[in-house]
Amino acid sequence: NGRPGKAPDVCYTWWTLASVELLRGRCGKASTETAADLVDELDMADFFDLSDLRGFIAKCMCSAGGVAAHPGDDPDPFHTFFGLAGLSLLDHADTSRTGAKPWLASISPVLAMPVSYVP
């Protein structure tokens, strides 16, 4: 859930997961121990129920293609992109915990682009 009183939205999977990845030090480390260094030691599953997030994204997927903001809504490009971007972060968080091979490319939490395209 994002703002108080706002319904859960699939794009929040991206915004929240990417924010935690940034706090976990995915953009470099400070020279002295900070709260970010402590967060870096935690697993993504320490912050979120990854299977619930994955299930919510699945409920927002449309059988004709695309991802909607909410279950039952029509899909749109914005929510499809950020739903898949969030799913990539989930996929790689699961990989680090379970050793399973990810099926989506790793995405940069800074640029929201596949890391293979980031110079």
C-alpha positions in Angstrom: 0.0 0.0 0.0 1.2 3.5 -0.8 -0.4 6.6 0.6 -2.7 6.1 3.6 -6.3 5.4 2.4 -5.1 4.5 -1.2 -5.9 1.1 -2.5 -2.9 -1.3 -3.1 -1.4 -0.6 -6.6 0.9 -2.9 -8.5 3.4 -0.2 -9.2 4.1 0.1 -5.5 5.9 -3.2 -5.7 8.5 -1.4 -7.8 8.7 1.8 -5.7 9.0 -0.1 -2.3 11.3 -2.9 -3.5 13.6 -0.5 -5.3 13.7 1.8 -2.3 14.8 -1.0 -0.1 17.4 -2.1 -2.6 18.8 1.5 -2.6 18.9 1.4 1.2 20.6 -2.0 1.1 23.5 -0.3 -0.5 23.0 -1.3 -4.1 24.3 2.1 -5.2 27.6 2.0 -3.3 28.7 2.1 0.3 29.4 5.0 2.6 32.8 5.1 4.1 31.5 4.8 7.7 28.8 2.5 9.1 25.4 3.9 8.5 21.8 2.7 8.8 22.2 1.7 5.1 25.0 -0.6 6.1 22.8 -2.3 8.7 20.0 -2.6 6.2 22.4 -4.2 3.7 22.8 -7.1 6.0 19.0 -7.8 5.8 17.3 -9.9 3.2 14.5 -8.5 1.1 12.2 -11.1 2.8 12.9 -9.4 6.1 11.0 -6.4 4.8 8.2 -7.9 2.7 6.2 -11.1 2.3 7.6 -11.9 -1.2 5.1 -14.5 -2.0 2.2 -12.2 -1.2 3.7 -9.5 -3.4 4.1 -12.0 -6.2 0.5 -13.1 -5.7 -0.7 -9.5 -5.9 1.1 -8.9 -9.1 -0.4 -12.1 -10.5 -3.9 -10.9 -9.6 -3.2 -7.7 -11.6 -2.1 -9.5 -14.7 -4.5 -9.6 -17.6 -5.1 -12.8 -19.6 -4.9 -10.8 -22.8 -1.6 -9.3 -21.8 -0.3 -6.5 -19.6 -0.6 -5.6 -15.9 -3.3 -3.4 -14.3 -2.9 -1.1 -11.3 -5.5 -3.2 -9.4 -7.0 -6.6 -9.8 -9.9 -6.5 -12.4 -8.8 -3.1 -13.9 -7.6 -2.8 -17.5 -3.9 -3.0 -18.0 -1.8 0.0 -19.1 1.8 0.5 -20.1 2.9 2.3 -16.9 1.6 -0.5 -14.6 2.8 -3.2 -16.9 6.3 -1.8 -16.9 6.5 -1.2 -13.1 4.7 -4.4 -12.3 7.3 -6.4 -14.3 10.2 -4.2 -12.9 8.9 -5.1 -9.4 8.6 -8.7 -10.4 12.3 -8.6 -11.5 13.4 -7.4 -8.1 11.2 -10.1 -6.4 12.7 -12.7 -8.8 16.2 -11.7 -7.9 15.4 -11.5 -4.2 14.0 -15.0 -4.3 17.1 -16.2 -6.2 19.4 -14.9 -3.5 17.4 -16.8 -0.9 16.6 -20.0 -2.7 19.2 -20.3 -5.4 16.5 -20.7 -8.1 17.4 -19.3 -11.5 15.7 -15.9 -12.2 13.6 -15.7 -15.3 13.7 -11.9 -15.6 16.7 -9.8 -16.3 18.1 -8.0 -13.2 16.9 -4.4 -13.1 18.7 -1.3 -11.7 16.8 0.1 -8.7 18.2 3.5 -9.7 17.3 3.8 -13.3 14.6 1.1 -13.7 16.5 -0.3 -16.6 18.0 -3.8 -17.1 21.5 -3.7 -15.6 22.9 -5.1 -18.8 22.0 -1.7 -20.4 23.5 0.4 -17.6 27.1 1.6 -18.5 
